Amino acid sequence: MDNKSKTSIKNLVDEPSQIKDIMNDPAEKGINFYQKLPAKQKQYLLFAAAASLVGYGIYVGQKG
């Protein structure tokens, strides 16, 4: 991930190499990517993570 690249969620789809970089070093590159996101996109990511956790909780609750 070079410093000149745009930082957005859509850019991850357009440039999959960024996903590879983030997966290889999530502590540094993942946090840097997240911090560079606009506030609205950070909210989208947090909402998606929360919805995923709720869905996982429902799934696990039904199995047990």
PDBQT receptor file of N, H, CA, C and O in Angstrom, charges set to zero:
ATOM      1  N   MET A   1       0.843  -1.179   0.000  1.00  0.00    +0.000 N 
ATOM      2  CA  MET A   1       0.000   0.000   0.000  1.00  0.00    +0.000 C 
ATOM      3  C   MET A   1       0.883   1.234   0.000  1.00  0.00    +0.000 C 
ATOM      4  O   MET A   1       1.545   1.530   0.994  1.00  0.00    +0.000 OA
ATOM      5  N   ASP A   2       0.893   1.930  -1.075  1.00  0.00    +0.000 N 
ATOM      6  H   ASP A   2       0.354   1.689  -1.883  1.00  0.00    +0.000 HD
ATOM      7  CA  ASP A   2       1.699   3.134  -1.090  1.00  0.00    +0.000 C 
ATOM      8  C   ASP A   2       0.907   4.303  -0.524  1.00  0.00    +0.000 C 
ATOM      9  O   ASP A   2      -0.319   4.246  -0.432  1.00  0.00    +0.000 OA
ATOM     10  N   ASN A   3       1.613   5.361  -0.146  1.00  0.00    +0.000 N 
ATOM     11  H   ASN A   3       2.609   5.407  -0.221  1.00  0.00    +0.000 HD
ATOM     12  CA  ASN A   3       0.983   6.498   0.508  1.00  0.00    +0.000 C 
ATOM     13  C   ASN A   3       0.122   7.321  -0.438  1.00  0.00    +0.000 C 
ATOM     14  O   ASN A   3      -0.730   8.082   0.020  1.00  0.00    +0.000 OA
ATOM     15  N   LYS A   4       0.321   7.188  -1.749  1.00  0.00    +0.000 N 
ATOM     16  H   LYS A   4       1.013   6.569  -2.121  1.00  0.00    +0.000 HD
ATOM     17  CA  LYS A   4      -0.424   7.983  -2.712  1.00  0.00    +0.000 C 
ATOM     18  C   LYS A   4      -1.792   7.382  -3.027  1.00  0.00    +0.000 C 
ATOM     19  O   LYS A   4      -2.639   8.066  -3.601  1.00  0.00    +0.000 OA
ATOM     20  N   SER A   5      -2.025   6.123  -2.665  1.00  0.00    +0.000 N 
ATOM     21  H   SER A   5      -1.337   5.567  -2.199  1.00  0.00    +0.000 HD
ATOM     22  CA  SER A   5      -3.285   5.484  -3.007  1.00  0.00    +0.000 C 
ATOM     23  C   SER A   5      -4.423   6.055  -2.167  1.00  0.00    +0.000 C 
ATOM     24  O   SER A   5      -4.238   6.476  -1.025  1.00  0.00    +0.000 OA
ATOM     25  N   LYS A   6      -5.604   6.052  -2.776  1.00  0.00    +0.000 N 
ATOM     26  H   LYS A   6      -5.754   5.711  -3.704  1.00  0.00    +0.000 HD
ATOM     27  CA  LYS A   6      -6.778   6.529  -2.062  1.00  0.00    +0.000 C 
ATOM     28  C   LYS A   6      -7.133   5.523  -0.978  1.00  0.00    +0.000 C 
ATOM     29  O   LYS A   6      -6.898   4.323  -1.121  1.00  0.00    +0.000 OA
ATOM     30  N   THR A   7      -7.694   6.022   0.087  1.00  0.00    +0.000 N 
ATOM     31  H   THR A   7      -7.885   6.997   0.204  1.00  0.00    +0.000 HD
ATOM     32  CA  THR A   7      -8.116   5.148   1.163  1.00  0.00    +0.000 C 
ATOM     33  C   THR A   7      -9.632   5.171   1.223  1.00  0.00    +0.000 C 
ATOM     34  O   THR A   7     -10.233   6.153   1.658  1.00  0.00    +0.000 OA
ATOM     35  N   SER A   8     -10.237   4.089   0.785  1.00  0.00    +0.000 N 
ATOM     36  H   SER A   8      -9.748   3.292   0.431  1.00  0.00    +0.000 HD
ATOM     37  CA  SER A   8     -11.681   3.936   0.873  1.00  0.00    +0.000 C 
ATOM     38  C   SER A   8     -11.995   2.450   0.816  1.00  0.00    +0.000 C 
ATOM     39  O   SER A   8     -11.170   1.638   0.399  1.00  0.00    +0.000 OA
ATOM     40  N   ILE A   9     -13.195   2.114   1.241  1.00  0.00    +0.000 N 
ATOM     41  H   ILE A   9     -13.866   2.773   1.580  1.00  0.00    +0.000 HD
ATOM     42  CA  ILE A   9     -13.611   0.714   1.198  1.00  0.00    +0.000 C 
ATOM     43  C   ILE A   9     -13.707   0.254  -0.252  1.00  0.00    +0.000 C 
ATOM     44  O   ILE A   9     -13.326  -0.871  -0.575  1.00  0.00    +0.000 OA
ATOM     45  N   LYS A  10     -14.217   1.120  -1.127  1.00  0.00    +0.000 N 
ATOM     46  H   LYS A  10     -14.527   2.034  -0.864  1.00  0.00    +0.000 HD
ATOM     47  CA  LYS A  10     -14.336   0.780  -2.551  1.00  0.00    +0.000 C 
ATOM     48  C   LYS A  10     -12.961   0.512  -3.153  1.00  0.00    +0.000 C 
ATOM     49  O   LYS A  10     -12.826  -0.335  -4.036  1.00  0.00    +0.000 OA
ATOM     50  N   ASN A  11     -11.963   1.212  -2.693  1.00  0.00    +0.000 N 
ATOM     51  H   ASN A  11     -12.072   1.900  -1.976  1.00  0.00    +0.000 HD
ATOM     52  CA  ASN A  11     -10.616   1.031  -3.222  1.00  0.00    +0.000 C 
ATOM     53  C   ASN A  11     -10.081  -0.371  -2.927  1.00  0.00    +0.000 C 
ATOM     54  O   ASN A  11      -9.252  -0.881  -3.681  1.00  0.00    +0.000 OA
ATOM     55  N   LEU A  12     -10.539  -1.001  -1.847  1.00  0.00    +0.000 N 
ATOM     56  H   LEU A  12     -11.213  -0.588  -1.235  1.00  0.00    +0.000 HD
ATOM     57  CA  LEU A  12     -10.117  -2.374  -1.557  1.00  0.00    +0.000 C 
ATOM     58  C   LEU A  12     -10.607  -3.331  -2.635  1.00  0.00    +0.000 C 
ATOM     59  O   LEU A  12      -9.918  -4.292  -2.981  1.00  0.00    +0.000 OA
ATOM     60  N   VAL A  13     -11.802  -3.066  -3.168  1.00  0.00    +0.000 N 
ATOM     61  H   VAL A  13     -12.361  -2.286  -2.888  1.00  0.00    +0.000 HD
ATOM     62  CA  VAL A  13     -12.336  -3.903  -4.240  1.00  0.00    +0.000 C 
ATOM     63  C   VAL A  13     -11.582  -3.640  -5.541  1.00  0.00    +0.000 C 
ATOM     64  O   VAL A  13     -11.295  -4.565  -6.301  1.00  0.00    +0.000 OA
ATOM     65  N   ASP A  14     -11.265  -2.378  -5.787  1.00  0.00    +0.000 N 
ATOM     66  H   ASP A  14     -11.498  -1.627  -5.169  1.00  0.00    +0.000 HD
ATOM     67  CA  ASP A  14     -10.564  -2.013  -7.017  1.00  0.00    +0.000 C 
ATOM     68  C   ASP A  14      -9.110  -2.475  -7.016  1.00  0.00    +0.000 C 
ATOM     69  O   ASP A  14      -8.566  -2.793  -8.073  1.00  0.00    +0.000 OA
ATOM     70  N   GLU A  15      -8.479  -2.517  -5.857  1.00  0.00    +0.000 N 
ATOM     71  H   GLU A  15      -8.921  -2.259  -4.998  1.00  0.00    +0.000 HD
ATOM     72  CA  GLU A  15      -7.075  -2.919  -5.752  1.00  0.00    +0.000 C 
ATOM     73  C   GLU A  15      -6.924  -4.026  -4.700  1.00  0.00    +0.000 C 
ATOM     74  O   GLU A  15      -6.607  -3.746  -3.544  1.00  0.00    +0.000 OA
ATOM     75  N   PRO A  16      -7.149  -5.276  -5.101  1.00  0.00    +0.000 N 
ATOM     76  CA  PRO A  16      -7.078  -6.383  -4.138  1.00  0.00    +0.000 C 
ATOM     77  C   PRO A  16      -5.709  -6.563  -3.490  1.00  0.00    +0.000 C 
ATOM     78  O   PRO A  16      -5.596  -7.229  -2.461  1.00  0.00    +0.000 OA
ATOM     79  N   SER A  17      -4.677  -5.983  -4.075  1.00  0.00    +0.000 N 
ATOM     80  H   SER A  17      -4.768  -5.442  -4.911  1.00  0.00    +0.000 HD
ATOM     81  CA  SER A  17      -3.349  -6.104  -3.467  1.00  0.00    +0.000 C 
ATOM     82  C   SER A  17      -3.317  -5.436  -2.093  1.00  0.00    +0.000 C 
ATOM     83  O   SER A  17      -2.526  -5.823  -1.232  1.00  0.00    +0.000 OA
ATOM     84  N   GLN A  18      -4.178  -4.432  -1.885  1.00  0.00    +0.000 N 
ATOM     85  H   GLN A  18      -4.820  -4.118  -2.585  1.00  0.00    +0.000 HD
ATOM     86  CA  GLN A  18      -4.251  -3.798  -0.567  1.00  0.00    +0.000 C 
ATOM     87  C   GLN A  18      -4.785  -4.774   0.474  1.00  0.00    +0.000 C 
ATOM     88  O   GLN A  18      -4.329  -4.778   1.618  1.00  0.00    +0.000 OA
ATOM     89  N   ILE A  19      -5.748  -5.600   0.080  1.00  0.00    +0.000 N 
ATOM     90  H   ILE A  19      -6.118  -5.596  -0.849  1.00  0.00    +0.000 HD
ATOM     91  CA  ILE A  19      -6.283  -6.601   1.011  1.00  0.00    +0.000 C 
ATOM     92  C   ILE A  19      -5.176  -7.568   1.402  1.00  0.00    +0.000 C 
ATOM     93  O   ILE A  19      -5.051  -7.935   2.570  1.00  0.00    +0.000 OA
ATOM     94  N   LYS A  20      -4.368  -7.983   0.420  1.00  0.00    +0.000 N 
ATOM     95  H   LYS A  20      -4.470  -7.685  -0.529  1.00  0.00    +0.000 HD
ATOM     96  CA  LYS A  20      -3.255  -8.895   0.699  1.00  0.00    +0.000 C 
ATOM     97  C   LYS A  20      -2.273  -8.257   1.677  1.00  0.00    +0.000 C 
ATOM     98  O   LYS A  20      -1.813  -8.908   2.615  1.00  0.00    +0.000 OA
ATOM     99  N   ASP A  21      -1.953  -6.978   1.455  1.00  0.00    +0.000 N 
ATOM    100  H   ASP A  21      -2.327  -6.449   0.693  1.00  0.00    +0.000 HD
ATOM    101  CA  ASP A  21      -1.040  -6.276   2.361  1.00  0.00    +0.000 C 
ATOM    102  C   ASP A  21      -1.608  -6.212   3.775  1.00  0.00    +0.000 C 
ATOM    103  O   ASP A  21      -0.888  -6.428   4.750  1.00  0.00    +0.000 OA
ATOM    104  N   ILE A  22      -2.892  -5.917   3.881  1.00  0.00    +0.000 N 
ATOM    105  H   ILE A  22      -3.476  -5.742   3.089  1.00  0.00    +0.000 HD
ATOM    106  CA  ILE A  22      -3.531  -5.820   5.197  1.00  0.00    +0.000 C 
ATOM    107  C   ILE A  22      -3.546  -7.180   5.881  1.00  0.00    +0.000 C 
ATOM    108  O   ILE A  22      -3.315  -7.269   7.087  1.00  0.00    +0.000 OA
ATOM    109  N   MET A  23      -3.817  -8.247   5.119  1.00  0.00    +0.000 N 
ATOM    110  H   MET A  23      -4.005  -8.175   4.139  1.00  0.00    +0.000 HD
ATOM    111  CA  MET A  23      -3.842  -9.589   5.708  1.00  0.00    +0.000 C 
ATOM    112  C   MET A  23      -2.446 -10.031   6.148  1.00  0.00    +0.000 C 
ATOM    113  O   MET A  23      -2.311 -10.759   7.132  1.00  0.00    +0.000 OA
ATOM    114  N   ASN A  24      -1.414  -9.601   5.432  1.00  0.00    +0.000 N 
ATOM    115  H   ASN A  24      -1.523  -9.010   4.633  1.00  0.00    +0.000 HD
ATOM    116  CA  ASN A  24      -0.045  -9.967   5.798  1.00  0.00    +0.000 C 
ATOM    117  C   ASN A  24       0.432  -9.245   7.050  1.00  0.00    +0.000 C 
ATOM    118  O   ASN A  24       1.214  -9.800   7.823  1.00  0.00    +0.000 OA
ATOM    119  N   ASP A  25      -0.025  -8.022   7.261  1.00  0.00    +0.000 N 
ATOM    120  H   ASP A  25      -0.660  -7.571   6.634  1.00  0.00    +0.000 HD
ATOM    121  CA  ASP A  25       0.401  -7.240   8.425  1.00  0.00    +0.000 C 
ATOM    122  C   ASP A  25      -0.778  -6.420   8.962  1.00  0.00    +0.000 C 
ATOM    123  O   ASP A  25      -0.804  -5.198   8.813  1.00  0.00    +0.000 OA
ATOM    124  N   PRO A  26      -1.757  -7.095   9.589  1.00  0.00    +0.000 N 
ATOM    125  CA  PRO A  26      -2.954  -6.378  10.039  1.00  0.00    +0.000 C 
ATOM    126  C   PRO A  26      -2.674  -5.367  11.145  1.00  0.00    +0.000 C 
ATOM    127  O   PRO A  26      -3.363  -4.352  11.245  1.00  0.00    +0.000 OA
ATOM    128  N   ALA A  27      -1.679  -5.633  11.965  1.00  0.00    +0.000 N 
ATOM    129  H   ALA A  27      -1.119  -6.457  11.884  1.00  0.00    +0.000 HD
ATOM    130  CA  ALA A  27      -1.412  -4.722  13.081  1.00  0.00    +0.000 C 
ATOM    131  C   ALA A  27      -0.976  -3.352  12.586  1.00  0.00    +0.000 C 
ATOM    132  O   ALA A  27      -1.412  -2.333  13.123  1.00  0.00    +0.000 OA
ATOM    133  N   GLU A  28      -0.139  -3.314  11.592  1.00  0.00    +0.000 N 
ATOM    134  H   GLU A  28       0.215  -4.142  11.156  1.00  0.00    +0.000 HD
ATOM    135  CA  GLU A  28       0.355  -2.022  11.105  1.00  0.00    +0.000 C 
ATOM    136  C   GLU A  28      -0.496  -1.500   9.951  1.00  0.00    +0.000 C 
ATOM    137  O   GLU A  28      -1.070  -0.414  10.041  1.00  0.00    +0.000 OA
ATOM    138  N   LYS A  29      -0.576  -2.266   8.876  1.00  0.00    +0.000 N 
ATOM    139  H   LYS A  29      -0.110  -3.148   8.803  1.00  0.00    +0.000 HD
ATOM    140  CA  LYS A  29      -1.244  -1.767   7.672  1.00  0.00    +0.000 C 
ATOM    141  C   LYS A  29      -2.757  -1.719   7.823  1.00  0.00    +0.000 C 
ATOM    142  O   LYS A  29      -3.408  -0.822   7.286  1.00  0.00    +0.000 OA
ATOM    143  N   GLY A  30      -3.318  -2.671   8.547  1.00  0.00    +0.000 N 
ATOM    144  H   GLY A  30      -2.789  -3.400   8.983  1.00  0.00    +0.000 HD
ATOM    145  CA  GLY A  30      -4.766  -2.650   8.760  1.00  0.00    +0.000 C 
ATOM    146  C   GLY A  30      -5.203  -1.464   9.594  1.00  0.00    +0.000 C 
ATOM    147  O   GLY A  30      -6.186  -0.799   9.269  1.00  0.00    +0.000 OA
ATOM    148  N   ILE A  31      -4.479  -1.199  10.662  1.00  0.00    +0.000 N 
ATOM    149  H   ILE A  31      -3.680  -1.740  10.925  1.00  0.00    +0.000 HD
ATOM    150  CA  ILE A  31      -4.807  -0.053  11.517  1.00  0.00    +0.000 C 
ATOM    151  C   ILE A  31      -4.571   1.253  10.770  1.00  0.00    +0.000 C 
ATOM    152  O   ILE A  31      -5.376   2.179  10.874  1.00  0.00    +0.000 OA
ATOM    153  N   ASN A  32      -3.482   1.335  10.023  1.00  0.00    +0.000 N 
ATOM    154  H   ASN A  32      -2.828   0.583   9.939  1.00  0.00    +0.000 HD
ATOM    155  CA  ASN A  32      -3.221   2.551   9.239  1.00  0.00    +0.000 C 
ATOM    156  C   ASN A  32      -4.323   2.792   8.220  1.00  0.00    +0.000 C 
ATOM    157  O   ASN A  32      -4.772   3.924   8.040  1.00  0.00    +0.000 OA
ATOM    158  N   PHE A  33      -4.762   1.724   7.549  1.00  0.00    +0.000 N 
ATOM    159  H   PHE A  33      -4.397   0.805   7.695  1.00  0.00    +0.000 HD
ATOM    160  CA  PHE A  33      -5.843   1.867   6.570  1.00  0.00    +0.000 C 
ATOM    161  C   PHE A  33      -7.111   2.358   7.261  1.00  0.00    +0.000 C 
ATOM    162  O   PHE A  33      -7.770   3.278   6.777  1.00  0.00    +0.000 OA
ATOM    163  N   TYR A  34      -7.447   1.750   8.382  1.00  0.00    +0.000 N 
ATOM    164  H   TYR A  34      -6.911   1.003   8.775  1.00  0.00    +0.000 HD
ATOM    165  CA  TYR A  34      -8.662   2.145   9.105  1.00  0.00    +0.000 C 
ATOM    166  C   TYR A  34      -8.585   3.602   9.562  1.00  0.00    +0.000 C 
ATOM    167  O   TYR A  34      -9.568   4.336   9.453  1.00  0.00    +0.000 OA
ATOM    168  N   GLN A  35      -7.444   4.019  10.066  1.00  0.00    +0.000 N 
ATOM    169  H   GLN A  35      -6.646   3.423  10.155  1.00  0.00    +0.000 HD
ATOM    170  CA  GLN A  35      -7.309   5.391  10.558  1.00  0.00    +0.000 C 
ATOM    171  C   GLN A  35      -7.410   6.420   9.441  1.00  0.00    +0.000 C 
ATOM    172  O   GLN A  35      -7.813   7.557   9.686  1.00  0.00    +0.000 OA
ATOM    173  N   LYS A  36      -7.051   6.042   8.222  1.00  0.00    +0.000 N 
ATOM    174  H   LYS A  36      -6.723   5.119   8.023  1.00  0.00    +0.000 HD
ATOM    175  CA  LYS A  36      -7.125   6.974   7.096  1.00  0.00    +0.000 C 
ATOM    176  C   LYS A  36      -8.518   7.057   6.477  1.00  0.00    +0.000 C 
ATOM    177  O   LYS A  36      -8.777   7.942   5.661  1.00  0.00    +0.000 OA
ATOM    178  N   LEU A  37      -9.415   6.150   6.854  1.00  0.00    +0.000 N 
ATOM    179  H   LEU A  37      -9.205   5.431   7.516  1.00  0.00    +0.000 HD
ATOM    180  CA  LEU A  37     -10.768   6.174   6.298  1.00  0.00    +0.000 C 
ATOM    181  C   LEU A  37     -11.530   7.401   6.773  1.00  0.00    +0.000 C 
ATOM    182  O   LEU A  37     -11.309   7.882   7.885  1.00  0.00    +0.000 OA
ATOM    183  N   PRO A  38     -12.431   7.911   5.930  1.00  0.00    +0.000 N 
ATOM    184  CA  PRO A  38     -13.322   8.986   6.390  1.00  0.00    +0.000 C 
ATOM    185  C   PRO A  38     -14.244   8.468   7.495  1.00  0.00    +0.000 C 
ATOM    186  O   PRO A  38     -14.488   7.265   7.588  1.00  0.00    +0.000 OA
ATOM    187  N   ALA A  39     -14.746   9.359   8.316  1.00  0.00    +0.000 N 
ATOM    188  H   ALA A  39     -14.548  10.336   8.240  1.00  0.00    +0.000 HD
ATOM    189  CA  ALA A  39     -15.574   8.970   9.467  1.00  0.00    +0.000 C 
ATOM    190  C   ALA A  39     -16.791   8.156   9.043  1.00  0.00    +0.000 C 
ATOM    191  O   ALA A  39     -17.157   7.199   9.726  1.00  0.00    +0.000 OA
ATOM    192  N   LYS A  40     -17.416   8.515   7.944  1.00  0.00    +0.000 N 
ATOM    193  H   LYS A  40     -17.118   9.292   7.389  1.00  0.00    +0.000 HD
ATOM    194  CA  LYS A  40     -18.615   7.803   7.497  1.00  0.00    +0.000 C 
ATOM    195  C   LYS A  40     -18.290   6.345   7.155  1.00  0.00    +0.000 C 
ATOM    196  O   LYS A  40     -19.075   5.449   7.469  1.00  0.00    +0.000 OA
ATOM    197  N   GLN A  41     -17.146   6.100   6.519  1.00  0.00    +0.000 N 
ATOM    198  H   GLN A  41     -16.509   6.827   6.264  1.00  0.00    +0.000 HD
ATOM    199  CA  GLN A  41     -16.778   4.730   6.178  1.00  0.00    +0.000 C 
ATOM    200  C   GLN A  41     -16.358   3.939   7.413  1.00  0.00    +0.000 C 
ATOM    201  O   GLN A  41     -16.554   2.725   7.460  1.00  0.00    +0.000 OA
ATOM    202  N   LYS A  42     -15.787   4.603   8.405  1.00  0.00    +0.000 N 
ATOM    203  H   LYS A  42     -15.628   5.589   8.367  1.00  0.00    +0.000 HD
ATOM    204  CA  LYS A  42     -15.494   3.928   9.670  1.00  0.00    +0.000 C 
ATOM    205  C   LYS A  42     -16.792   3.466  10.318  1.00  0.00    +0.000 C 
ATOM    206  O   LYS A  42     -16.858   2.367  10.869  1.00  0.00    +0.000 OA
ATOM    207  N   GLN A  43     -17.825   4.305  10.252  1.00  0.00    +0.000 N 
ATOM    208  H   GLN A  43     -17.772   5.197   9.805  1.00  0.00    +0.000 HD
ATOM    209  CA  GLN A  43     -19.124   3.936  10.813  1.00  0.00    +0.000 C 
ATOM    210  C   GLN A  43     -19.700   2.733  10.082  1.00  0.00    +0.000 C 
ATOM    211  O   GLN A  43     -20.264   1.840  10.714  1.00  0.00    +0.000 OA
ATOM    212  N   TYR A  44     -19.566   2.697   8.747  1.00  0.00    +0.000 N 
ATOM    213  H   TYR A  44     -19.107   3.423   8.234  1.00  0.00    +0.000 HD
ATOM    214  CA  TYR A  44     -20.057   1.554   7.979  1.00  0.00    +0.000 C 
ATOM    215  C   TYR A  44     -19.359   0.268   8.412  1.00  0.00    +0.000 C 
ATOM    216  O   TYR A  44     -20.006  -0.765   8.586  1.00  0.00    +0.000 OA
ATOM    217  N   LEU A  45     -18.052   0.332   8.585  1.00  0.00    +0.000 N 
ATOM    218  H   LEU A  45     -17.527   1.171   8.444  1.00  0.00    +0.000 HD
ATOM    219  CA  LEU A  45     -17.306  -0.858   9.005  1.00  0.00    +0.000 C 
ATOM    220  C   LEU A  45     -17.717  -1.320  10.397  1.00  0.00    +0.000 C 
ATOM    221  O   LEU A  45     -17.885  -2.516  10.635  1.00  0.00    +0.000 OA
ATOM    222  N   LEU A  46     -17.879  -0.375  11.314  1.00  0.00    +0.000 N 
ATOM    223  H   LEU A  46     -17.743   0.597  11.121  1.00  0.00    +0.000 HD
ATOM    224  CA  LEU A  46     -18.284  -0.743  12.670  1.00  0.00    +0.000 C 
ATOM    225  C   LEU A  46     -19.688  -1.329  12.687  1.00  0.00    +0.000 C 
ATOM    226  O   LEU A  46     -19.953  -2.281  13.421  1.00  0.00    +0.000 OA
ATOM    227  N   PHE A  47     -20.595  -0.767  11.883  1.00  0.00    +0.000 N 
ATOM    228  H   PHE A  47     -20.380   0.006  11.286  1.00  0.00    +0.000 HD
ATOM    229  CA  PHE A  47     -21.949  -1.309  11.805  1.00  0.00    +0.000 C 
ATOM    230  C   PHE A  47     -21.928  -2.723  11.228  1.00  0.00    +0.000 C 
ATOM    231  O   PHE A  47     -22.625  -3.609  11.723  1.00  0.00    +0.000 OA
ATOM    232  N   ALA A  48     -21.127  -2.935  10.181  1.00  0.00    +0.000 N 
ATOM    233  H   ALA A  48     -20.561  -2.216   9.779  1.00  0.00    +0.000 HD
ATOM    234  CA  ALA A  48     -21.028  -4.264   9.579  1.00  0.00    +0.000 C 
ATOM    235  C   ALA A  48     -20.452  -5.271  10.571  1.00  0.00    +0.000 C 
ATOM    236  O   ALA A  48     -20.913  -6.411  10.638  1.00  0.00    +0.000 OA
ATOM    237  N   ALA A  49     -19.454  -4.860  11.336  1.00  0.00    +0.000 N 
ATOM    238  H   ALA A  49     -19.080  -3.934  11.282  1.00  0.00    +0.000 HD
ATOM    239  CA  ALA A  49     -18.871  -5.755  12.341  1.00  0.00    +0.000 C 
ATOM    240  C   ALA A  49     -19.888  -6.087  13.425  1.00  0.00    +0.000 C 
ATOM    241  O   ALA A  49     -19.992  -7.238  13.851  1.00  0.00    +0.000 OA
ATOM    242  N   ALA A  50     -20.637  -5.085  13.872  1.00  0.00    +0.000 N 
ATOM    243  H   ALA A  50     -20.553  -4.151  13.527  1.00  0.00    +0.000 HD
ATOM    244  CA  ALA A  50     -21.647  -5.318  14.909  1.00  0.00    +0.000 C 
ATOM    245  C   ALA A  50     -22.746  -6.237  14.388  1.00  0.00    +0.000 C 
ATOM    246  O   ALA A  50     -23.176  -7.150  15.094  1.00  0.00    +0.000 OA
ATOM    247  N   ALA A  51     -23.204  -6.004  13.160  1.00  0.00    +0.000 N 
ATOM    248  H   ALA A  51     -22.856  -5.263  12.587  1.00  0.00    +0.000 HD
ATOM    249  CA  ALA A  51     -24.246  -6.854  12.579  1.00  0.00    +0.000 C 
ATOM    250  C   ALA A  51     -23.747  -8.288  12.426  1.00  0.00    +0.000 C 
ATOM    251  O   ALA A  51     -24.501  -9.238  12.638  1.00  0.00    +0.000 OA
ATOM    252  N   SER A  52     -22.486  -8.443  12.062  1.00  0.00    +0.000 N 
ATOM    253  H   SER A  52     -21.873  -7.671  11.890  1.00  0.00    +0.000 HD
ATOM    254  CA  SER A  52     -21.908  -9.783  11.932  1.00  0.00    +0.000 C 
ATOM    255  C   SER A  52     -21.855 -10.496  13.276  1.00  0.00    +0.000 C 
ATOM    256  O   SER A  52     -22.145 -11.690  13.359  1.00  0.00    +0.000 OA
ATOM    257  N   LEU A  53     -21.487  -9.773  14.325  1.00  0.00    +0.000 N 
ATOM    258  H   LEU A  53     -21.252  -8.803  14.258  1.00  0.00    +0.000 HD
ATOM    259  CA  LEU A  53     -21.445 -10.383  15.661  1.00  0.00    +0.000 C 
ATOM    260  C   LEU A  53     -22.836 -10.783  16.134  1.00  0.00    +0.000 C 
ATOM    261  O   LEU A  53     -23.002 -11.840  16.745  1.00  0.00    +0.000 OA
ATOM    262  N   VAL A  54     -23.831  -9.955  15.861  1.00  0.00    +0.000 N 
ATOM    263  H   VAL A  54     -23.696  -9.097  15.366  1.00  0.00    +0.000 HD
ATOM    264  CA  VAL A  54     -25.210 -10.300  16.234  1.00  0.00    +0.000 C 
ATOM    265  C   VAL A  54     -25.653 -11.541  15.469  1.00  0.00    +0.000 C 
ATOM    266  O   VAL A  54     -26.239 -12.456  16.047  1.00  0.00    +0.000 OA
ATOM    267  N   GLY A  55     -25.373 -11.569  14.171  1.00  0.00    +0.000 N 
ATOM    268  H   GLY A  55     -24.897 -10.825  13.701  1.00  0.00    +0.000 HD
ATOM    269  CA  GLY A  55     -25.728 -12.737  13.366  1.00  0.00    +0.000 C 
ATOM    270  C   GLY A  55     -25.028 -13.994  13.852  1.00  0.00    +0.000 C 
ATOM    271  O   GLY A  55     -25.637 -15.062  13.910  1.00  0.00    +0.000 OA
ATOM    272  N   TYR A  56     -23.764 -13.878  14.197  1.00  0.00    +0.000 N 
ATOM    273  H   TYR A  56     -23.268 -13.010  14.150  1.00  0.00    +0.000 HD
ATOM    274  CA  TYR A  56     -23.019 -15.029  14.717  1.00  0.00    +0.000 C 
ATOM    275  C   TYR A  56     -23.596 -15.484  16.056  1.00  0.00    +0.000 C 
ATOM    276  O   TYR A  56     -23.708 -16.682  16.317  1.00  0.00    +0.000 OA
ATOM    277  N   GLY A  57     -23.961 -14.523  16.899  1.00  0.00    +0.000 N 
ATOM    278  H   GLY A  57     -23.870 -13.550  16.687  1.00  0.00    +0.000 HD
ATOM    279  CA  GLY A  57     -24.567 -14.865  18.186  1.00  0.00    +0.000 C 
ATOM    280  C   GLY A  57     -25.875 -15.616  18.013  1.00  0.00    +0.000 C 
ATOM    281  O   GLY A  57     -26.143 -16.574  18.739  1.00  0.00    +0.000 OA
ATOM    282  N   ILE A  58     -26.682 -15.195  17.067  1.00  0.00    +0.000 N 
ATOM    283  H   ILE A  58     -26.464 -14.417  16.478  1.00  0.00    +0.000 HD
ATOM    284  CA  ILE A  58     -27.946 -15.891  16.796  1.00  0.00    +0.000 C 
ATOM    285  C   ILE A  58     -27.669 -17.293  16.280  1.00  0.00    +0.000 C 
ATOM    286  O   ILE A  58     -28.326 -18.248  16.693  1.00  0.00    +0.000 OA
ATOM    287  N   TYR A  59     -26.709 -17.424  15.386  1.00  0.00    +0.000 N 
ATOM    288  H   TYR A  59     -26.175 -16.647  15.050  1.00  0.00    +0.000 HD
ATOM    289  CA  TYR A  59     -26.348 -18.721  14.826  1.00  0.00    +0.000 C 
ATOM    290  C   TYR A  59     -25.869 -19.679  15.913  1.00  0.00    +0.000 C 
ATOM    291  O   TYR A  59     -26.305 -20.828  15.967  1.00  0.00    +0.000 OA
ATOM    292  N   VAL A  60     -24.985 -19.214  16.766  1.00  0.00    +0.000 N 
ATOM    293  H   VAL A  60     -24.630 -18.280  16.723  1.00  0.00    +0.000 HD
ATOM    294  CA  VAL A  60     -24.457 -20.058  17.843  1.00  0.00    +0.000 C 
ATOM    295  C   VAL A  60     -25.562 -20.389  18.841  1.00  0.00    +0.000 C 
ATOM    296  O   VAL A  60     -25.618 -21.505  19.358  1.00  0.00    +0.000 OA
ATOM    297  N   GLY A  61     -26.436 -19.429  19.113  1.00  0.00    +0.000 N 
ATOM    298  H   GLY A  61     -26.390 -18.523  18.693  1.00  0.00    +0.000 HD
ATOM    299  CA  GLY A  61     -27.533 -19.664  20.043  1.00  0.00    +0.000 C 
ATOM    300  C   GLY A  61     -28.493 -20.731  19.558  1.00  0.00    +0.000 C 
ATOM    301  O   GLY A  61     -29.049 -21.476  20.365  1.00  0.00    +0.000 OA
ATOM    302  N   GLN A  62     -28.696 -20.815  18.255  1.00  0.00    +0.000 N 
ATOM    303  H   GLN A  62     -28.244 -20.209  17.600  1.00  0.00    +0.000 HD
ATOM    304  CA  GLN A  62     -29.603 -21.816  17.708  1.00  0.00    +0.000 C 
ATOM    305  C   GLN A  62     -28.978 -23.202  17.704  1.00  0.00    +0.000 C 
ATOM    306  O   GLN A  62     -29.691 -24.201  17.799  1.00  0.00    +0.000 OA
ATOM    307  N   LYS A  63     -27.659 -23.276  17.596  1.00  0.00    +0.000 N 
ATOM    308  H   LYS A  63     -27.080 -22.464  17.518  1.00  0.00    +0.000 HD
ATOM    309  CA  LYS A  63     -26.983 -24.575  17.573  1.00  0.00    +0.000 C 
ATOM    310  C   LYS A  63     -26.919 -25.205  18.959  1.00  0.00    +0.000 C 
ATOM    311  O   LYS A  63     -26.906 -26.429  19.094  1.00  0.00    +0.000 OA
ATOM    312  N   GLY A  64     -26.878 -24.363  19.986  1.00  0.00    +0.000 N 
ATOM    313  H   GLY A  64     -26.889 -23.369  19.876  1.00  0.00    +0.000 HD
ATOM    314  CA  GLY A  64     -26.654 -24.882  21.328  1.00  0.00    +0.000 C 
ATOM    315  C   GLY A  64     -27.845 -25.122  22.122  1.00  0.00    +0.000 C 
ATOM    316  O   GLY A  64     -27.745 -25.560  23.267  1.00  0.00    +0.000 OA
TER     317      GLY A  64
